[in-house]
């Protein structure tokens, strides 16, 4: 027995459906479909839907994503667009003292993790004024690439192979001329 249905449910299903008359459907509709117990559910941005629904004369109630009632003001605030990337950067610059503060920096450390063919690859980049740089990438705990420049000379170590670069070569690489 599936879902507590009678054993002959599927065998007699079409007969039972065909036994329902248009009058039976009309009676059920009058009993269950009336203004007092009808709900129209519309999902979307309240600020673009609400005015049109109110013109129809229906009471409009708004709920958040967890079905908790919210006021019109709260719904409008929730639909407010997030700050743009430019706004976020401008607020950050203002918080740290403006672009002039960035110009005074003498060192920068950046670190993160990349995914290469499904494997994580940690990366660390350290830069110091005026031309010093250190970059390291590793995979599975092994260093796969390391670049070091001390301001006048530098080298790149990749898979055990070391390439030494003089300042002019280094600057050309940085400018992508080579």
C-alpha positions as MATLAB code, in Angstrom:
seq = 'XXXXXXXXXXXXXXXXXXXXXXXXXXXXXXXXXXXXXXXXXXXXXXXXXXXXXXXXXXXXXXXXXXXXXXXXXXXXXXXXXXXXXXXXXXXXXXXXXXXXXXXXXXXXXXXXXXXXXXXXXXXXXXXXXXXXXXXXXXXXXXXXXXXXXXXXXXXXXXXXXXXXXXXXXXXXXXXXXX';
ca = [
       0.000    0.000    0.000;
       1.451    3.355   -1.071;
       0.551    6.452    0.953;
      -2.268    4.509    2.631;
      -4.223    4.299   -0.642;
      -6.595    1.388   -1.306;
      -5.115   -1.526   -3.252;
      -7.371   -0.850   -6.246;
      -6.640    2.921   -6.303;
      -4.729    2.990   -9.599;
      -6.947    0.401  -11.256;
     -10.133    2.408  -10.495;
      -8.613    5.912  -10.715;
      -9.988    6.862  -14.141;
     -13.445    5.505  -13.288;
     -13.533    7.684  -10.175;
     -12.375   10.763  -12.103;
     -14.994   10.193  -14.808;
     -17.695    9.813  -12.132;
     -17.158   13.452  -11.040;
     -19.670   15.680  -12.800;
     -19.439   19.354  -13.709;
     -22.042   19.998  -11.002;
     -19.793   18.315   -8.407;
     -16.881   20.547   -9.454;
     -19.102   23.647   -9.297;
     -20.303   22.744   -5.761;
     -16.718   22.218   -4.582;
     -15.644   25.521   -6.133;
     -18.478   27.418   -4.403;
     -17.642   25.771   -1.098;
     -13.854   26.251   -1.129;
     -13.103   29.096   -3.558;
     -14.511   32.273   -2.105;
     -13.171   35.675   -1.180;
     -12.950   34.874    2.524;
     -10.490   32.019    2.135;
      -8.668   32.920   -1.081;
      -5.023   33.944   -0.999;
      -3.085   35.325   -3.914;
       0.632   34.863   -3.451;
       2.996   36.924   -5.567;
       6.756   36.776   -5.144;
       9.082   39.507   -6.312;
      10.390   42.973   -5.537;
       7.777   44.727   -3.429;
       8.557   48.176   -4.808;
       7.722   47.084   -8.364;
       4.618   45.007   -7.530;
       2.851   46.629   -4.584;
       1.398   49.727   -6.296;
      -0.305   47.689   -9.031;
      -1.866   45.297   -6.527;
      -3.137   48.115   -4.332;
      -4.929   49.604   -7.373;
      -6.990   46.393   -7.543;
      -8.299   47.082   -4.043;
      -6.911   43.981   -2.374;
      -5.168   44.210    0.983;
      -1.427   43.733    0.417;
       0.683   42.087    3.100;
       4.427   41.680    2.729;
       6.696   39.016    4.151;
      10.428   38.418    4.211;
      12.173   35.315    2.880;
      11.358   33.454    6.113;
       7.610   34.301    5.901;
       7.789   36.879    8.697;
       5.552   39.943    8.202;
       7.448   43.136    7.280;
       6.435   46.771    6.958;
       6.519   48.624    3.640;
       9.571   50.571    4.842;
      11.445   47.385    5.763;
      10.580   45.802    2.404;
      11.819   48.887    0.544;
      15.057   48.869    2.556;
      15.590   45.171    1.814;
      15.226   45.823   -1.927;
      17.661   48.739   -1.919;
      20.506   47.910   -4.306;
      23.819   47.030   -2.715;
      26.677   49.485   -2.963;
      28.606   49.412   -6.217;
      32.266   48.377   -6.291;
      33.230   52.018   -6.864;
      31.273   53.125   -3.779;
      32.926   50.446   -1.639;
      36.405   51.488   -2.797;
      35.632   55.187   -2.279;
      34.384   54.518    1.267;
      37.516   52.473    1.996;
      39.788   55.210    0.653;
      37.983   57.779    2.782;
      38.286   55.560    5.880;
      42.066   55.176    5.511;
      42.730   58.844    4.831;
      42.271   59.162    1.083;
      44.437   58.389   -1.927;
      47.310   60.330   -0.356;
      47.531   57.667    2.375;
      48.000   54.962   -0.260;
      50.804   57.006   -1.833;
      52.659   56.864    1.488;
      52.632   53.060    1.653;
      56.065   51.444    1.494;
      55.009   47.803    1.618;
      52.084   45.655    0.561;
      51.281   42.045    1.442;
      48.710   40.111   -0.554;
      47.861   36.481    0.007;
      45.168   34.166   -1.211;
      44.334   30.801   -2.655;
      43.701   29.905   -6.282;
      42.162   26.719   -7.585;
      44.008   25.078  -10.441;
      42.395   21.958  -11.899;
      40.511   21.460   -8.636;
      43.621   21.734   -6.454;
      44.230   24.629   -4.072;
      47.264   26.778   -4.758;
      48.215   29.284   -2.026;
      49.909   32.456   -3.262;
      51.780   35.159   -1.344;
      53.002   38.442   -2.815;
      55.114   40.925   -0.839;
      56.184   44.273   -2.304;
      58.402   46.944   -0.755;
      59.384   50.336   -2.132;
      61.228   51.115   -4.271;
      61.470   47.906   -6.379;
      61.524   44.899   -4.086;
      59.209   41.976   -4.624;
      58.684   38.434   -3.383;
      56.079   36.073   -4.788;
      55.535   32.425   -3.916;
      53.012   29.878   -5.188;
      52.762   26.379   -3.794;
      50.712   23.267   -4.350;
      50.348   20.319   -1.976;
      52.882   21.935    0.361;
      55.555   22.185   -2.364;
      56.756   25.524   -3.748;
      56.096   25.477   -7.499;
      57.125   29.050   -8.274;
      59.070   31.696   -6.399;
      60.113   35.121   -7.644;
      62.467   37.370   -5.701;
      63.747   40.811   -6.692;
      65.895   42.898   -4.329;
      65.782   46.189   -6.220;
      68.722   45.590   -8.561;
      68.660   41.893   -9.456;
      66.237   39.090   -9.082;
      65.489   35.536   -9.958;
      62.622   33.249  -10.645;
      62.648   29.704   -9.315;
      60.222   27.428  -11.094;
      60.155   23.662  -10.595;
      63.784   23.765   -9.415;
      64.982   25.841  -12.402;
      66.512   29.216  -11.465;
      66.503   32.172  -13.905;
      68.429   35.296  -12.885;
      67.174   38.690  -14.081;
      69.027   42.049  -14.037;
      67.083   45.231  -13.215;
      66.366   46.212  -16.833;
      65.017   42.759  -17.687;
      62.928   42.806  -14.510;
      61.416   46.194  -15.330;
      60.616   45.054  -18.878;
      58.871   41.953  -17.525;
      56.849   44.126  -15.144;
      55.835   46.350  -18.064;
      55.138   43.268  -20.202;
      57.471   44.417  -22.982;
      59.259   41.080  -23.217;
];
